[in-house]
Amino acid sequence: MVRRRIRTTILAAGVAMLLGTGALVFAWPSQAAPTGVLWSGDTARGTRVFDGLERLPGTITVANDPQRQFGPSFRYETWPNRNGSKARCESRGLRLPNGEVLALNASREGHVFYLGWRALWDPMPIQQGAWISLFQLHLSGGHVSGAGPFVLRTLGDGQLHFQLTGPHLDRHIWNAPLSLGRWNTFVIGFKLSRSSSGPKAGWVSFWYNGVQQTFTDGSKQLAAATLLGNHVNVKWGVYRSSANHTGHAVAWLNHARLATTYAGAAP
């Protein structure tokens, strides 16, 4: 009985001290951090969380969520190039707090990763027949050119498409109505591999707003080569085709994480 009273007194004191600071308190002791997180897009570090920035044209900054739901977020803004070429405003790659780049290359082949984030696209003007890429896992280096292994983009048709892409591949595997002006969550699970068949084959799975999605072939996990070139780069932002003649576009990114578990990555 005495032990229970002591424990209750300590608990109450802990909550009172936290409330006295003006901080929002849910419980005490605090909930443990998610396990398996390899990289976090911590806005306190600014754009140093990325390996590089591509602003042709554009700006990539940290700003408060315009809908006042999730606090500081990464803001990508682009506009038409004067020469009519493609407009690209993307972050490229993942950099750790110690300054090292987390490379998704042959040294991590066979490993399983989960990449999660929250996105808001507003404004995002759409033009019929003009594509806009909003996320890419993009090949780099080697004797391979082009895009891939996968991309989330609209084709100017009011839909968001998940596509497997590569030097000789352009396959639609999922689509849903393009949701603008509201936050949506994404998690992509994938096994890093150069092969799309056999015991060492790579694969991809996908969650949209917390629900695992079914691909066009009826599966929830699709075999795919996910390592192209020397390595693959995670890219968020806005990348628009030269056929797109609309105005300013803004993409917001929040709670971006790479983890070894779904729970560690999910927003």
DRENDO-1510 file (C-alpha; in Angstrom, 1 decimal, always signed):
<recs>
REC; n; res; u; v; w
REC; 1; MET; +0.0; +0.0; +0.0 .
REC; 2; VAL; +2.8; +2.4; +0.9 .
REC; 3; ARG; +4.6; +1.4; -2.3 .
REC; 4; ARG; +1.5; +2.2; -4.4 .
REC; 5; ARG; +1.2; +5.7; -2.8 .
REC; 6; ILE; +4.8; +6.5; -3.4 .
REC; 7; ARG; +4.5; +5.4; -7.1 .
REC; 8; THR; +1.3; +7.5; -7.5 .
REC; 9; THR; +3.0; +10.6; -5.9 .
REC; 10; ILE; +6.0; +10.3; -8.2 .
REC; 11; LEU; +3.8; +9.9; -11.3 .
REC; 12; ALA; +1.6; +12.9; -10.3 .
REC; 13; ALA; +4.7; +15.0; -9.7 .
REC; 14; GLY; +6.2; +14.1; -13.0 .
REC; 15; VAL; +3.1; +15.1; -14.9 .
REC; 16; ALA; +2.8; +18.3; -12.9 .
REC; 17; MET; +6.3; +19.3; -13.7 .
REC; 18; LEU; +5.8; +18.8; -17.4 .
REC; 19; LEU; +2.5; +20.7; -17.4 .
REC; 20; GLY; +4.3; +23.5; -15.6 .
REC; 21; THR; +6.6; +24.0; -18.6 .
REC; 22; GLY; +3.6; +24.5; -20.9 .
REC; 23; ALA; +4.4; +21.4; -22.9 .
REC; 24; LEU; +1.7; +19.1; -24.1 .
REC; 25; VAL; +1.7; +15.9; -22.1 .
REC; 26; PHE; +0.1; +12.6; -23.1 .
REC; 27; ALA; +1.5; +10.2; -20.5 .
REC; 28; TRP; +4.5; +9.7; -18.3 .
REC; 29; PRO; +6.8; +7.9; -18.8 .
REC; 30; SER; +7.0; +8.9; -22.4 .
REC; 31; GLN; +6.4; +6.4; -25.2 .
REC; 32; ALA; +9.5; +4.7; -26.6 .
REC; 33; ALA; +10.7; +5.9; -30.0 .
REC; 34; PRO; +9.9; +3.7; -33.0 .
REC; 35; THR; +12.5; +1.0; -33.6 .
REC; 36; GLY; +14.5; +0.4; -36.8 .
REC; 37; VAL; +14.7; +4.0; -38.0 .
REC; 38; LEU; +17.8; +4.4; -40.2 .
REC; 39; TRP; +17.2; +8.0; -41.3 .
REC; 40; SER; +14.8; +10.8; -40.3 .
REC; 41; GLY; +13.9; +14.0; -42.2 .
REC; 42; ASP; +14.3; +16.1; -39.1 .
REC; 43; THR; +13.4; +19.7; -40.0 .
REC; 44; ALA; +15.6; +21.0; -37.2 .
REC; 45; ARG; +18.6; +20.0; -39.3 .
REC; 46; GLY; +17.1; +21.9; -42.3 .
REC; 47; THR; +18.0; +20.7; -45.8 .
REC; 48; ARG; +21.2; +19.1; -44.5 .
REC; 49; VAL; +19.1; +15.9; -44.1 .
REC; 50; PHE; +19.4; +15.5; -47.9 .
REC; 51; ASP; +22.4; +14.6; -50.0 .
REC; 52; GLY; +21.6; +17.3; -52.5 .
REC; 53; LEU; +19.1; +19.8; -53.8 .
REC; 54; GLU; +17.9; +20.2; -57.4 .
REC; 55; ARG; +16.3; +23.6; -58.0 .
REC; 56; LEU; +15.8; +24.2; -61.7 .
REC; 57; PRO; +14.0; +26.4; -60.9 .
REC; 58; GLY; +12.8; +26.4; -57.4 .
REC; 59; THR; +13.3; +26.8; -53.7 .
REC; 60; ILE; +13.5; +24.1; -50.9 .
REC; 61; THR; +13.0; +25.5; -47.4 .
REC; 62; VAL; +11.5; +24.6; -44.0 .
REC; 63; ALA; +8.2; +26.3; -43.2 .
REC; 64; ASN; +5.3; +25.8; -40.9 .
REC; 65; ASP; +2.5; +23.5; -42.2 .
REC; 66; PRO; +0.0; +25.9; -43.9 .
REC; 67; GLN; -2.9; +23.7; -42.5 .
REC; 68; ARG; -1.5; +24.0; -38.9 .
REC; 69; GLN; -1.6; +20.3; -38.3 .
REC; 70; PHE; +2.0; +19.0; -38.3 .
REC; 71; GLY; +4.3; +21.9; -37.6 .
REC; 72; PRO; +7.6; +22.5; -39.5 .
REC; 73; SER; +7.8; +20.8; -42.9 .
REC; 74; PHE; +9.9; +20.9; -46.0 .
REC; 75; ARG; +8.4; +23.1; -48.7 .
REC; 76; TYR; +9.3; +22.7; -52.4 .
REC; 77; GLU; +8.2; +25.4; -54.8 .
REC; 78; THR; +8.8; +25.5; -58.5 .
REC; 79; TRP; +7.6; +27.5; -61.5 .
REC; 80; PRO; +7.9; +27.3; -65.3 .
REC; 81; ASN; +11.4; +27.6; -66.9 .
REC; 82; ARG; +11.6; +30.6; -69.3 .
REC; 83; ASN; +13.0; +28.3; -72.0 .
REC; 84; GLY; +10.1; +25.9; -71.7 .
REC; 85; SER; +12.2; +23.0; -70.5 .
REC; 86; LYS; +11.3; +20.6; -67.7 .
REC; 87; ALA; +11.0; +22.2; -64.2 .
REC; 88; ARG; +12.6; +20.2; -61.4 .
REC; 89; CYS; +12.6; +21.1; -57.7 .
REC; 90; GLU; +13.6; +17.9; -55.8 .
REC; 91; SER; +15.7; +16.8; -52.8 .
REC; 92; ARG; +18.1; +14.0; -53.6 .
REC; 93; GLY; +19.4; +11.3; -51.3 .
REC; 94; LEU; +19.6; +10.9; -47.6 .
REC; 95; ARG; +22.3; +12.4; -45.3 .
REC; 96; LEU; +22.8; +11.2; -41.7 .
REC; 97; PRO; +23.5; +13.6; -38.8 .
REC; 98; ASN; +27.2; +12.6; -38.9 .
REC; 99; GLY; +27.4; +13.9; -42.4 .
REC; 100; GLU; +27.6; +10.6; -44.1 .
REC; 101; VAL; +25.3; +9.7; -47.0 .
REC; 102; LEU; +23.0; +6.7; -46.5 .
REC; 103; ALA; +23.7; +5.0; -49.8 .
REC; 104; LEU; +21.2; +2.5; -51.2 .
REC; 105; ASN; +23.8; +0.5; -53.2 .
REC; 106; ALA; +25.2; -3.0; -53.6 .
REC; 107; SER; +26.5; -3.0; -50.0 .
REC; 108; ARG; +22.8; -3.1; -48.9 .
REC; 109; GLU; +21.5; -5.5; -51.6 .
REC; 110; GLY; +19.1; -8.1; -50.1 .
REC; 111; HIS; +18.1; -5.7; -47.3 .
REC; 112; VAL; +14.4; -4.7; -46.7 .
REC; 113; PHE; +13.5; -1.1; -46.2 .
REC; 114; TYR; +10.4; +0.9; -45.5 .
REC; 115; LEU; +10.2; +4.5; -46.6 .
REC; 116; GLY; +7.4; +6.6; -45.1 .
REC; 117; TRP; +6.3; +10.2; -45.3 .
REC; 118; ARG; +3.4; +12.6; -45.3 .
REC; 119; ALA; +2.7; +14.8; -48.3 .
REC; 120; LEU; +0.6; +17.9; -49.1 .
REC; 121; TRP; +0.4; +19.2; -52.6 .
REC; 122; ASP; -1.1; +22.7; -52.7 .
REC; 123; PRO; -1.2; +24.5; -55.1 .
REC; 124; MET; -0.5; +21.8; -57.7 .
REC; 125; PRO; -2.0; +22.9; -61.0 .
REC; 126; ILE; -2.6; +20.0; -63.4 .
REC; 127; GLN; -2.6; +20.1; -67.2 .
REC; 128; GLN; -4.1; +17.4; -69.3 .
REC; 129; GLY; -1.5; +15.1; -70.8 .
REC; 130; ALA; +1.4; +16.7; -68.9 .
REC; 131; TRP; +3.1; +14.5; -66.2 .
REC; 132; ILE; +4.3; +15.6; -62.8 .
REC; 133; SER; +6.5; +13.3; -60.7 .
REC; 134; LEU; +5.9; +13.8; -56.9 .
REC; 135; PHE; +8.2; +11.1; -55.6 .
REC; 136; GLN; +11.0; +8.9; -57.2 .
REC; 137; LEU; +13.3; +6.2; -56.3 .
REC; 138; HIS; +15.8; +7.1; -59.0 .
REC; 139; LEU; +18.8; +5.2; -60.4 .
REC; 140; SER; +22.2; +6.9; -60.4 .
REC; 141; GLY; +25.6; +6.0; -61.9 .
REC; 142; GLY; +26.7; +3.0; -63.9 .
REC; 143; HIS; +26.0; +2.5; -67.6 .
REC; 144; VAL; +22.3; +2.9; -67.1 .
REC; 145; SER; +20.3; +6.0; -68.0 .
REC; 146; GLY; +16.7; +7.1; -67.5 .
REC; 147; ALA; +14.4; +6.8; -64.5 .
REC; 148; GLY; +13.5; +4.0; -62.1 .
REC; 149; PRO; +13.0; +1.8; -60.4 .
REC; 150; PHE; +9.7; +3.5; -59.3 .
REC; 151; VAL; +7.8; +6.7; -59.3 .
REC; 152; LEU; +4.6; +8.3; -58.0 .
REC; 153; ARG; +3.2; +10.8; -60.5 .
REC; 154; THR; +0.2; +12.2; -62.2 .
REC; 155; LEU; -0.2; +12.1; -66.0 .
REC; 156; GLY; -2.5; +15.1; -66.0 .
REC; 157; ASP; -5.5; +12.8; -65.8 .
REC; 158; GLY; -6.6; +13.5; -62.2 .
REC; 159; GLN; -5.0; +10.3; -61.0 .
REC; 160; LEU; -2.0; +9.4; -58.9 .
REC; 161; HIS; +0.0; +6.6; -60.5 .
REC; 162; PHE; +2.5; +4.2; -58.9 .
REC; 163; GLN; +4.7; +3.0; -61.7 .
REC; 164; LEU; +7.7; +0.6; -62.1 .
REC; 165; THR; +10.1; +2.3; -64.4 .
REC; 166; GLY; +13.5; +1.7; -65.9 .
REC; 167; PRO; +15.5; +1.7; -69.1 .
REC; 168; HIS; +13.1; -0.8; -70.7 .
REC; 169; LEU; +10.2; -0.7; -68.3 .
REC; 170; ASP; +7.2; +1.6; -67.8 .
REC; 171; ARG; +4.5; -0.4; -65.9 .
REC; 172; HIS; +1.5; +1.0; -64.0 .
REC; 173; ILE; +0.9; -1.0; -60.8 .
REC; 174; TRP; -1.5; +1.2; -58.9 .
REC; 175; ASN; -3.6; +4.3; -59.1 .
REC; 176; ALA; -6.1; +6.4; -57.1 .
REC; 177; PRO; -7.6; +9.8; -57.5 .
REC; 178; LEU; -5.0; +12.6; -57.1 .
REC; 179; SER; -5.7; +14.2; -53.7 .
REC; 180; LEU; -4.8; +17.8; -53.6 .
REC; 181; GLY; -5.1; +20.3; -50.7 .
REC; 182; ARG; -4.9; +17.8; -47.9 .
REC; 183; TRP; -2.3; +15.7; -46.2 .
REC; 184; ASN; -1.9; +12.1; -47.2 .
REC; 185; THR; +0.5; +9.4; -45.9 .
REC; 186; PHE; +2.7; +6.9; -47.9 .
REC; 187; VAL; +4.8; +4.0; -47.0 .
REC; 188; ILE; +6.8; +2.0; -49.6 .
REC; 189; GLY; +8.3; -1.3; -48.5 .
REC; 190; PHE; +11.0; -2.7; -50.8 .
REC; 191; LYS; +13.7; -5.3; -50.9 .
REC; 192; LEU; +16.8; -3.9; -52.6 .
REC; 193; SER; +17.9; -6.2; -55.4 .
REC; 194; ARG; +19.0; -6.1; -59.0 .
REC; 195; SER; +16.9; -9.1; -59.8 .
REC; 196; SER; +13.1; -9.4; -60.4 .
REC; 197; SER; +12.9; -13.2; -60.2 .
REC; 198; GLY; +14.4; -16.1; -58.3 .
REC; 199; PRO; +15.2; -16.4; -54.6 .
REC; 200; LYS; +17.1; -13.1; -54.5 .
REC; 201; ALA; +14.4; -11.1; -56.3 .
REC; 202; GLY; +13.5; -7.7; -55.1 .
REC; 203; TRP; +9.9; -6.7; -54.3 .
REC; 204; VAL; +7.8; -3.7; -53.5 .
REC; 205; SER; +4.7; -3.1; -51.3 .
REC; 206; PHE; +2.7; +0.0; -50.7 .
REC; 207; TRP; +0.5; +1.7; -48.0 .
REC; 208; TYR; -1.6; +4.7; -48.7 .
REC; 209; ASN; -3.2; +6.6; -45.8 .
REC; 210; GLY; -2.4; +3.6; -43.5 .
REC; 211; VAL; -4.0; +0.9; -45.7 .
REC; 212; GLN; -1.9; -1.6; -47.6 .
REC; 213; GLN; -2.8; -1.4; -51.2 .
REC; 214; THR; -3.5; -4.1; -53.8 .
REC; 215; PHE; -1.5; -3.8; -57.1 .
REC; 216; THR; -3.1; -4.2; -60.5 .
REC; 217; ASP; -2.1; -7.9; -60.6 .
REC; 218; GLY; -4.0; -8.6; -57.5 .
REC; 219; SER; -1.0; -8.9; -55.2 .
REC; 220; LYS; +0.1; -6.9; -52.2 .
REC; 221; GLN; +3.8; -7.5; -52.8 .
REC; 222; LEU; +5.1; -7.3; -56.3 .
REC; 223; ALA; +8.4; -8.8; -57.5 .
REC; 224; ALA; +10.7; -6.0; -59.0 .
REC; 225; ALA; +14.3; -5.1; -59.6 .
REC; 226; THR; +14.8; -2.2; -57.2 .
REC; 227; LEU; +18.5; -1.5; -57.5 .
REC; 228; LEU; +19.5; +0.0; -60.9 .
REC; 229; GLY; +22.8; +1.8; -61.7 .
REC; 230; ASN; +25.4; +2.1; -59.0 .
REC; 231; HIS; +22.8; +3.2; -56.4 .
REC; 232; VAL; +19.3; +4.6; -56.1 .
REC; 233; ASN; +18.3; +8.0; -54.7 .
REC; 234; VAL; +15.2; +8.9; -52.8 .
REC; 235; LYS; +13.7; +12.0; -54.4 .
REC; 236; TRP; +10.8; +14.1; -53.1 .
REC; 237; GLY; +9.5; +17.4; -54.6 .
REC; 238; VAL; +8.0; +18.4; -58.0 .
REC; 239; TYR; +9.4; +17.4; -61.4 .
REC; 240; ARG; +7.2; +18.5; -64.3 .
REC; 241; SER; +7.4; +17.7; -68.0 .
REC; 242; SER; +8.1; +20.5; -70.6 .
REC; 243; ALA; +4.5; +20.1; -71.8 .
REC; 244; ASN; +3.4; +21.6; -68.5 .
REC; 245; HIS; +2.7; +25.3; -68.9 .
REC; 246; THR; +0.9; +25.9; -65.5 .
REC; 247; GLY; +2.0; +28.3; -62.8 .
REC; 248; HIS; +3.7; +27.8; -59.4 .
REC; 249; ALA; +3.5; +24.4; -57.7 .
REC; 250; VAL; +4.2; +23.7; -54.1 .
REC; 251; ALA; +4.8; +20.3; -52.4 .
REC; 252; TRP; +5.1; +19.8; -48.7 .
REC; 253; LEU; +6.9; +16.9; -47.0 .
REC; 254; ASN; +6.6; +15.9; -43.3 .
REC; 255; HIS; +7.6; +13.0; -41.1 .
REC; 256; ALA; +10.0; +11.4; -43.7 .
REC; 257; ARG; +11.7; +8.3; -42.5 .
REC; 258; LEU; +13.7; +5.3; -43.8 .
REC; 259; ALA; +13.4; +2.3; -41.5 .
REC; 260; THR; +13.8; -1.5; -41.3 .
REC; 261; THR; +10.2; -1.9; -40.2 .
REC; 262; TYR; +6.8; -0.6; -41.3 .
REC; 263; ALA; +6.2; +0.7; -37.7 .
REC; 264; GLY; +9.4; +2.7; -37.8 .
REC; 265; ALA; +8.6; +4.4; -41.1 .
REC; 266; ALA; +4.8; +5.0; -40.9 .
REC; 267; PRO; +3.7; +8.5; -40.2 .
</recs>
